[in-house]
């Protein structure tokens, strides 16, 4: 394993990685029906042991329904059936009060000719009237944009090539009792649309249901902060993750770790309350596990904390609050 994982929070909590566990192929055929709800009521499509690796073939956010720039979302989509999810994946031994660790190994565009899709969808987006923000303004015109996606870059147009910066838009575990749309983020993870949920990161989720029931999908080729129009570079992918388990570590919200920083994640409306959740959880983490006094952590984050805006368009907004590891000692 890479050097930073040897000193990661997983390692500090006793997850020692030697030889990787069993590899599981979760192909389109094996997945069968993709899910549009996070919850405990679907039968697991796969059961794995902690340490195992899952290679999942994900669909784009529209399950391939928007094939050309002439396919208007209002004619081709059946809202809210978007963000199809692979899973649920049962993780043996996971119980309420544990934490599931998802180490993202890679996200590759899935062909044969990888294409990304973005779109303007009526009453959806950060700068339009929506059902929650009711205005008399007419909707923006529908529009679809297709882009060639490769690991070398994303051809936005004839003049602009965007970097390939893939991440998992929707990732999380089952709530204990609720069945919730895969469009919504919350304490279980879900549709966070946070660009830091990317290869190299470890994402930590509080377990609420026996065997955790991991879901993943909605991969993006790249996305700006906020996912402004509501649709990133949506693409089908082959995504590889390794799933570990920390026993008896209770956290309230998802957390994320990379080689350089730790991050706590909050999702709610209004946006400032999502930031408050994230910063509060980050302070709790610094106090409980890095030896900080609560008020010293508060002072430090005031001067050195960073906030990442995942999405500002979904039923709840997602923000991640982070601190560089070199400040943690």
N, C-alpha and C positions, 0 to 999 in steps of 0.2 A: 504494500500500500504506500501511497505517497507520504512524504515526511510529515506534512501538516496533519494528516489523519492520526498519526501516532501521538499527537498532543491535542487532538480534537476533544470536544466535550464528550463525544461517544466514548473515546478511550478513557477519559477521566471517570466516566460512569461505568467502566468495566467491560465495554464492548471491545474485545481484542480480536482483530482481524488477522487471521493467518491465511490459509488457503480459502479461496472463495467457495461459497456453497454451490448447490445445484443450480444449473441454468434452466430456465423455463421459457419456452417460446409461446407467446400469446399472440398468435396470428389472427387475422380477420376471421378466418374459418373457425378457429378454436373459440374465439370470443363469441361468435354468433351474434346474438342481440346485444347492441350497445345500449347503455343506460343513460337516461336524462335526469335521474334522481339519485341523490346521495341518501342512503338509508339502510336499515338492517334487514329489509324484507326480500331482497333478491338473493337467489342461491349463488354461492361463490362459483366463479368460473375456474378458479385455480386455488389450490392450497399449498403454501410454501412454509419452509422453516426459516427462522431468523438467520441472516447471512446469505440467503439465496439471491440469485439474480433473475430479474424478469426482463425479457425483451419483448416489448409490446408494439404491435402495429396499430397506431392511432389513426382515426379519421380527422379531417379538418372539422372546424366548428359547425359546418353545415352538412356533415356526413356526405360530402361530395355532391350535394344537390345543385349548387351553383357551378355549372360547368363552363359557361361562357360569359362574356361581358354583356350579353343580351338577356341573360336569365335574371329577371328582376326578383329581389328577395320577397316582395309581397305575393308573387305568383309561384315561387318555388319552395318557400319555407313554410312550415307549419309551426309558428311560434306557440309555446315556448320550447319546442323540441329542437334545441340547438345545444352545442357542447356535448356530443356523445362521449361517453366515458367507457374505457376499458375497466373490467372488474365486475363485481367486487373480488378482490384477492384476499383470501383468508390467510392470516399469519398465525401459525400455530403457537399457542402459549401466550398470546397477547390478551391482557385483561384490563378492565377499567382500573385506572390508576397507574398504568404503564405509559411509556412513550414509544411511538413508532418512529424510526429513523429511516428516511429515504435519501440515499446517496445517489445523485444523478450522475451517471457515467457518460452518457452521450445522447444526443438528439439529432437524428439525420433525416433529411427530407426523403420521402418515400415516393418512388417513381411509378411508371417508367420515365415520365417526363415531369419532374417536380414543378408544380405551379402553386403560387400563393395567391390568396384571394383577400381583398378588402372591399368594403361596400358601405354605402349610405343606406340605412334602413329606416323607414318611417318611424318617428317617435322613439328613436334610439340614438344616443350619442351625448357628448358633453356640452354641445353648443346648440341644442335644439329643445323645443318643447317636448315633454314626455308625459306619460300618464301620471307621474308623480309631481312633475313641474308643469301644471296645466296652464297653457297660454293659448291665445286666439291665433297666434301666428300659424300660417300653413306649414306643413312639413317641407323639408328640403326635398328636391327631386331625388328619386332613387338613382343610384349609380353603382356600377360594379367595376372594379379594376383588377386585372389579372397580372401577375408578375412572375417571371422565371426565377426560381429559387434553386441555388446550388450552394454548397459549402464555401465556394469562392466569393459569393455575394448574391445580392438580390437586385435584379434589374428593375428599378422603379420606373424609369423611362429611358429614352435614348441618351439622356445626358447624365442621369443620376444612378449610381449603383450604391445600394446600401450595404453595410456589413452584415454578414450572416451572424446573428447573435441569438441563437435559439433558446427557448425556455418553455416550461410546461405551464400553460395558462390556468389549468384547472387540476388540482391535486389535493387529495385529502382522504379522510377516513369517515366512517359512518357515524352520524350522531347516535345517541343511545336509543331514542324512540322516534324522532322526527324522520320524515321522508321529505327532502328538500330539493328544489330545482337545482340542477347543475349550473345554472346561471348565477347562483347566489354564493357569496363567501361568508364565512362566520368562524366560530371557534373551532370547527372541524377542518378548516382549510377551504376547499372548494374553489370557486372561480375568482381567485385572488388576482390573476393577471399581473403578477409581480415579476419583472424581468430578472430578478436575482435568483429565481427558482430555475437555475440554469446548470449546465454541466459543471461538475466540480463542487457544487453546493451539497450540503446535507440539510434536509428539512425535517424538523421535529414536530410530531403531531400528538396531542393528548389522545389516548385510547379511551373510547366510551362504550365500546361493544366488544363482546368476546370475539377474538380473532381479528379485531381491528376493522376488517373490511376496507381495504385500500382501493381507491378509485383514481384513475388518471386519464387525461386527454386534453384536447384543445391546445395543441402545441403551436407555437408561433415562431416564424423565422426571424422576426425582430419586432420591436414595439417601442414607441416613445413613452415617456412617463404620462400616465393618465389614460392611455388607450383612447385618445380624444374623440374619435368618431364612433367608438364602440367596437371597432373591428380592426384587429392588428393584421399582420401578414399571416393569415390562417393557412395551415398546411397539414397534409397527412404526414406522419412521421414513423420512423422506427426508433423507439425510445428505450434506452437501457438503464435500469435502476437496480441498485442493491438495497435490500430491505433488512434492517436490523431492529432490535428491540432492547429498550432499557427498562428493566423491571423496577417498579416502585419509585418512579420519579413523576410527581404530579405537577403538571403545568396547565395553565388555563387557556392559553392561546398558542397557535403555531409559532415556532422559532426557526431560525435559519442560521447556518454557519458556513463561512468560506475560509479559505486560508488567511484572509486579511481581517475579517470582521465578524461580529455576532449581531444578529438582528432579531427583534421581536415584532410580531405582525398583528395588527388590529384591523377589524372590518366592521363598520357600522355607518350610519348617517346620523348627524352631519359629519362632514369630513374632519372637523377639529376633534370630534370625539374618537374617531378612529386613530388620530395621532395621539390622543391622550391614552388610549388603551395600549398602543404600541410602546410609548415611552414609559408608562407605568410598569408594564411587563418587563421591559429592559432593565429598569431600576431593580425590580425584584430579582432578576437573574444576576445582576452585578452584586447585589447584597448577599444572596444565598450561596453563590458559587464562586465569587471572585474576591470576597472579603471586604467589600466596600461598606462603609456607613451609608445609610439611606440618603442623608442630606449631602454627603460628599459626592455620591453618584449623581444626585440632582444637579449640584453645581457643575460637575464635569460634563454632563450631557448638555447643559445650557451652553457650554462653550465649544464642545467637540462632537455633539450628537449630529447625526445625519438622518434625514427623512426621505424615503423613496415612495413616490405615488404610484401604486399599482394601477388601479382603475378608478375613474370618476364617472362611470356610466352604469354600473350594475346596480341591482337592488340595494346593495350595501357597498360602500367604498372601502378600498384596502390601502393601508399605509404600513410601511416597514420602518422602524426606528433602529438605527445601528450605531455601533461604536467600534473604532479600530482596535484590534487586539493589542497593539503595542501600548495602549493606555491601560490595559488590564493587569499588567505585571506578569 
